[in-house]
Amino acid sequence: MSRQLTHTTTYAKPIDQVWALLQDPAFQEAKLLDAGARNPRATVEPRDDGSVYIELERENPVVGVPGAVKKITGEWQHVIERMTYGPAAADGTRVAEHSTEFIGIPLSMSGTLTLTPGGDVTTQTIDCEFKSGVPLVGGKLESTALEETRSAMNAEAAFVGGFEG
């Protein structure tokens, strides 16, 4: 069983500003704290081939989930998100291979993130799949993670738009 998510958000900044923020570990950690995470850790590693590896580790609060799911996750969920952005295309578009590991629960997410320039704004599209192999509650784990990801993307777009750091 799996669930697909394709979701687009718009950052109220041009792509060069968005890209600079995404490569700033202090920004990434501030973004995670703003979203309610604790113990955020951001690693950003530019590579010789023009790609950039970004790893975001944190503990997210588990809220609004059924008791059966919370028994698996606990009150806080340890999450490691990994993105490897390729070099910019001629128009400035960047595509990342993206995965999220939910430590301690049988759930994973993988797919792509695409940043597309549009003048004074940047569009981010996530296209991913959530997979869980747990009978009975696996579908609920996938659905919950999908909705949390959609919500986090919208909150991130608002945070980026208002970030002046």
Secondary structure, 3 states (H helix, E strand, C coil): CEEEEEEEEEECCCHHHHHHHHCCHHHHHHHHHHCCCEEEEEEEEECCCCCEEEEEEEEEECCCCCHHHHHHHCCEEEEEEEEEECCCCCCCCEEEEEEEEECCCCEEEEEEEEEEEECCEEEEEEEEEEEECCCCCHHHHHHHHHHHHHHHHHHHHHHHHHCCC
